[in-house]
Amino acid sequence: MSKLEIRAVIHFLRAKRCNCTEFYWQLHEVNGENALSHQAIAKWSSMLENGRTHFEDAKLEGKTSTATNSEIAARVNECLLANICTTIDKITNELDISHKM
């Protein structure tokens, strides 16, 4: 099932007055290990309860959250080859890039 289909199912089950645990088990029965987590189901259920009417992800504006290209990868590789004991923080500071964990 696609993300949009799963969100529509959550909307449908909410209309049937099912709770998040029931959503989870029904979605898990159909999708197995690919089912949404209980937390994600609760988040979408809450957003729909609070008036959200569309199932698509919001469009993000501005800088992308991740950017990987061959130039950055090569620069990181050079730093690692120069000092194999370096840390992620040292590399990101030296190359003026950011990282998320």
C-alpha positions as MATLAB code, in Angstrom:
seq = 'MSKLEIRAVIHFLRAKRCNCTEFYWQLHEVNGENALSHQAIAKWSSMLENGRTHFEDAKLEGKTSTATNSEIAARVNECLLANICTTIDKITNELDISHKM';
ca = [
       0.000    0.000    0.000;
       1.168    3.528   -0.718;
       1.490    6.213    1.957;
      -1.631    7.914    0.625;
      -3.622    4.680    0.750;
      -2.524    3.998    4.325;
      -3.484    7.519    5.384;
      -6.886    7.077    3.726;
      -7.350    3.817    5.652;
      -6.517    5.633    8.904;
      -9.135    8.240    7.985;
     -11.675    5.479    7.268;
     -10.948    3.616   10.516;
     -11.225    6.867   12.486;
     -14.697    7.335   10.992;
     -15.533    3.843   12.285;
     -14.370    4.979   15.753;
     -11.458    2.538   15.907;
      -8.510    3.446   18.121;
      -4.850    3.678   17.108;
      -4.036    0.203   18.406;
      -6.764   -1.277   16.228;
      -5.439    0.744   13.259;
      -1.974   -0.621   13.873;
      -3.013   -4.275   14.059;
      -5.248   -4.056   10.994;
      -2.531   -2.317    8.940;
       0.097   -4.729   10.276;
      -2.095   -7.671    9.243;
      -2.191   -6.384    5.648;
       1.294   -4.836    5.303;
       3.310   -6.992    7.693;
       6.668   -5.503    8.630;
       6.073   -2.622    6.179;
       3.212   -1.263    8.269;
       3.463    2.194    9.828;
       4.643    2.364   13.413;
       2.095    2.893   16.159;
       3.543    6.393   16.676;
       3.111    7.335   13.003;
      -0.475    6.082   13.056;
      -1.186    8.111   16.199;
       0.364   11.205   14.578;
      -1.795   10.909   11.445;
      -4.894   10.104   13.469;
      -4.325   13.213   15.573;
      -3.743   15.422   12.516;
      -6.945   14.139   10.896;
      -8.857   14.641   14.147;
      -7.582   18.220   14.296;
      -8.962   19.042   10.869;
      -6.380   17.917    8.332;
      -8.255   17.037    5.150;
      -5.507   16.007    2.718;
      -3.233   12.995    2.845;
      -0.275   14.302    0.846;
       2.953   15.402    2.512;
       3.346   19.151    2.808;
       5.621   20.698    0.192;
       8.841   21.891    1.763;
      10.379   25.167    0.717;
      13.962   26.324    0.957;
      17.126   24.331    1.310;
      16.843   20.559    1.048;
      17.488   18.655    4.248;
      20.027   16.343    2.635;
      22.481   16.868   -0.145;
      25.017   14.298   -1.204;
      27.134   14.578   -4.266;
      30.419   13.174   -5.488;
      32.333   16.347   -4.558;
      31.225   16.231   -0.903;
      31.837   12.480   -0.738;
      35.355   12.929   -2.134;
      36.129   15.704    0.369;
      34.895   13.566    3.281;
      36.955   10.641    1.987;
      40.064   12.849    1.858;
      39.526   13.883    5.483;
      39.168   10.255    6.537;
      42.288    9.203    4.671;
      44.245   12.060    6.269;
      43.135   11.076    9.774;
      41.307    7.778   10.204;
      40.628    8.608   13.884;
      38.741   11.822   13.145;
      35.138   12.387   14.191;
      32.025   13.329   12.241;
      31.892   16.657   14.057;
      35.484   17.489   13.088;
      34.836   16.631    9.439;
      31.618   18.655    9.259;
      33.309   21.642   10.873;
      36.354   21.413    8.583;
      34.255   21.086    5.413;
      31.529   23.474    6.583;
      28.747   20.927    6.041;
      26.041   19.719    8.386;
      24.865   16.281    9.398;
      21.885   14.755   11.160;
      21.872   11.649   13.252;
];
